[in-house]
Amino acid sequence: MTHIAKDIVATFSIVAFDPATGELGIAVQSKFLGVGAVVPWAKAGVGAVATQSYANTSYGPRGLEWMAKGKSAQETLELLVADDSERDLRQVGIVDAKGRAATFTGKKCYPWAGGITGPNYAAQGNILAGEETVLAMGRAFEQTKGPLAERLLKALQAGQAAGGDRRGQQSAALLVVKEGGGYGGYNDRYIDLRVDDHPRPIEELIRLYQLRQLYFEKPRPEKVAAIEGTVKEEVAAHLVRLGYLSKERSADREALHEALTVYIHTENFEERQVEKGKIDLDVLQYMKQQPSPNEVG
């Protein structure tokens, strides 16, 4: 029986570039505590690096530095492993801001271990159930439409469905960067979500992503509705139930508007606030799912 050291970062990951938006990202899952603190590294306009399997975390900042100087993903990979005396234990995936991808698996990585590259991405993993894990990730990424984050999550799901890490699941992370993408536009950290310890980390990561979309993305026009008729009745009923509006004033439009404004600011839904007399239906859906104060505890 093969002995697997406890300090190895056994994982499967995908690094990718979206030429339409310029976004760069990484999604990763592992039977390892807090994989998001180790594997993913990215910088807008430069590239993304996933370093794993006895992870040499210097590959992250050094790889980004090389790509910032104009080196391609492949050139960067070669420079990183060239002076690493333990390169046979390492695994790394890299994509640059031109979509060029490279992957490396040291010959001493625990099986199954390997990686693939495709248009704008590299997928790799070690201690996997088999090669199908990375192949499934590649297919899912190529076949999925939509935002880069969602394509990366689909790839993770596909990798897990194909067998994933043969030791099981524990943590997962999603990192996407773009110029000015961070909170307030002050940095490039567009999406940075981590599940450090969970029996189903990919499912939990998707839940967090959906919450992130609710909190930080603007409402879609087709999801904005006038607070009239049944919508008004529902909004008023939930504001009463949640303690933001008295039942006696629930028919008062001004009182309802004031209560809804307080609710939106209390729940940090400022990005979802729309003009007076209207509501984002995603906010209403969230309200419906919230327990009443007397149901909590």
N, C-alpha and C positions, 0 to 999 in steps of 0.2 A: 504494500500500500504506500502511495506517495504521501510523505509528510508535507503539509502546507504550513509555512511559517505564519504566525499570527500577525506580523507587522506588514505583510504584503498588502498592497492596495489592489485587490482582485475586482475587476470591474468591466463593464462595457460602456463605451462612450461614442459620441458622434460630435465632430466639429464641423461647422458649415458656414457658408457665406451666401447671402442673398443679394445677387447683382441688382435687383430691382430697387432695393431700399438701402443697400450698403451695410446692412446689419451683419454682424458676425456673432456666432453663438456656439454653445456647447451644452449637451445634455448628457448626464451620466447616472448610472445606477451601480451599486456595489453592496456586497455583504461585508460592510466595513462602516464603522461609526464616522459620521460627518464627512462623507466623501467630498462634499462641496467645498471644504476648507483646503483640500489637497489637489484635486485633479484639474479644475477649470481655470484657465487664464485667458484673458482677451483684452484687446484695446481697439477702440474704434479707428477705422482707417488703416489699421496695421495688420491684425490677424488674430487667430485663436489657437490655443494650445491645450491639449489634454495630456497630462503626464500621469502615468499609472504603472503598476507592477513594481514594487519597491521604489515608489515614485521619487524621482529626483526633482524636487520642487523648484530647483534653480532653472530647470528647463522652461518654466513659465516665463519669468521676467527676462531671462537671457534670450529665449526664442523671440519674444516680442521686440526686444532691442535689436536683434539681427534683422528682423523683417522691417522695422522702422528705418533701418539703414539701406533698405532696398533688396535684401536677400529674398529669394523665393522660399516657399514652404519646404521644398526639397533641399535647397541649399542650407536652410536653417537647420533642418533635421540632421544633415550630415555634419554640420559644425557642432551641434550639441552632443552627438554620440561619439564624435572623433576623440574627444579628450576625456571621456568618461570610462574609467577602468572597470566599471560594473555595468557597462552598456548591455551585456548579454542578459541582464535581469530586467531591463527597462522595456517599457512600451510607451509609445507616444503617437499622437495624431495631431497634425498641424494643417491649418488652412490660412492662406494669406488674403489680403484685401483685393486680389485679382481673381480669387476663386481657385487658385492652384493649391492642390492638396497633396499631402504626403503622410505615410504611416510607417511605423517601425515596430517590430516585435523582436526582442532579443531571444536568442536560441535557448536560453535557460528559463524563459517564462513558463509557468506551469500550464499544462494543456487543459482543454484546447485553448490555443492562443494564436491570434493572427488579426489581420486587418485588411480592409479594402479601401480603395479610393474611387470616387465617381465625380460627376460634374458638380463642383463647388463643395465637396464634402469628403471626409475620411471617417470611417467607422472601424473600431477595433475593440478587442476584449481579450481577457485571459481568465483562466479557470472557468471556461464556459462549458455548457452542455455540448456544444459542437459548433462547427463552422456556420451552421444555418442561422445562428444568432446575429452575426454581423451581416450576412447576406440579406436577412429579413429587414434589418435596419436600413440597409442601402435601398432596398426596394421601396420600403415605406416612405423614406425621405423623397425619393424620386417621383413617386406616384401621388403624394399628397400636395394639394394646393393650399394657398393661404399664407398667413404670416410665418416667418421663420420659426418662431417659438413653437407654434403648433405643429409644424413639420418635424421639429426635433422631438417633441413629445410623442408624436405618432411613431417615430423611429424607435424610441425607448420602449413603447408598448409592444411593438412588433418584435423587438429583440427579446423581451421577457416572454412573450407568447411562444417564441421559438426555442425556449429553454433557459436563456439568460445565464447568470452566474450559477454554476452547478452547486455552489454552497448555499444558495438562497438569496434573500433580499434583506436589506437593512436601511440603506440611505440612498438619496438621489438629489440631484441638483440641476438647475437650469440657469444659465447665464447668457444674456444677449446684450450686446453693446451697440450703440450707434452715437454719432456726434450729437451732443446736447440732449441725449435721451434720458439722462438721470432726472431725479426729482428737482423741479425748478429749473432744469436745463443747465445745471452747473457742472455736470460730469457726463460720462458716457454710459453709466450703469442703467440701461433701459429696463432690463428684467434681471433680478438676482434673487432667486428663490432656492431654499434648501430644506430638505427633510433629513434631519440628522439621525433619527432612530425611529423606525416604524415598521410594522409587519408587512405593510404593502406600500412602500415608499413612492412608487410611480403613481399609484392612484392618489395618494396624498399630495404629491407634487402637482398633479393636474387640478386637484381641488384648490390648491393655493394659487395656481395660475388663473383659474376662473375668478377667484376673489380679487386677485390683482387687477384683472381686466375690469371688474366692477368698480373698484376704487379709483383707478388711475386713467381709464380711457373715457373719452367723451361719448355721450349717447349717440346711437345711430338714429338718423332722422325718422326712419320707419318705426322706431321704438318710442317715440315721443307722442303722448296722447293728451287731449284736452281733459281737464278734470270736470267731466260732465256725466250725467246719467249714472250708469252702473260703476264707472271708474270713480266718480265722486263718492258714491256710496261706499265703495271698498276702501278708498283712501281714508275717509272719515272714520269708518269702523275700526280700521287698524290703528289709526292715531289715538282713538279712544282706548282701544284695548291695550296699547303700549304706554298709555299714561301721558300722552302729549296734548290731548284735547278732551275737554269735558263733554259728556254726552249732551248736555243742555245747549252747548254752543256748536254742535257738530253740523248744523245746517247753515251756520254763518260762514259765508265764503271768506271773509277777511280773517276770521279766527282760524279757519282751516288752513289758509295760506301761511299765517304766522306759525301755526303748529308744525306744518310741513317744513318750513324753513328751519325751525329749531331742530327738528328730527334730522334733516339732512346734515346740518353742521355737527350735531352730536355724533352721528354715525360716520363722519368724515367723507361724505358723498358730495363734496363741493364740485368735483369734476362732473358730476351728474346733474347738477342743478340747472334747470331750464327756466324759460320765461314764466312769469306769474300766470297761473291758471292752467299750467300744463305739468306733466310728470313723466319722467323716464320710466317706462314699464318694467325695466330691470330692477329699479329701486322698489317699485310696488311689489314685484315678485319676492324681493328680499324681505320686505315688510311682512308679507304673508307667512314666510317661513320662520320669522322670529317668535320665540316664546314670549308670552306675557310675563310681566315682572313677577307675578305670583306663581309662575310655573318654573322659575329659576331657583336653584338652591337645593 
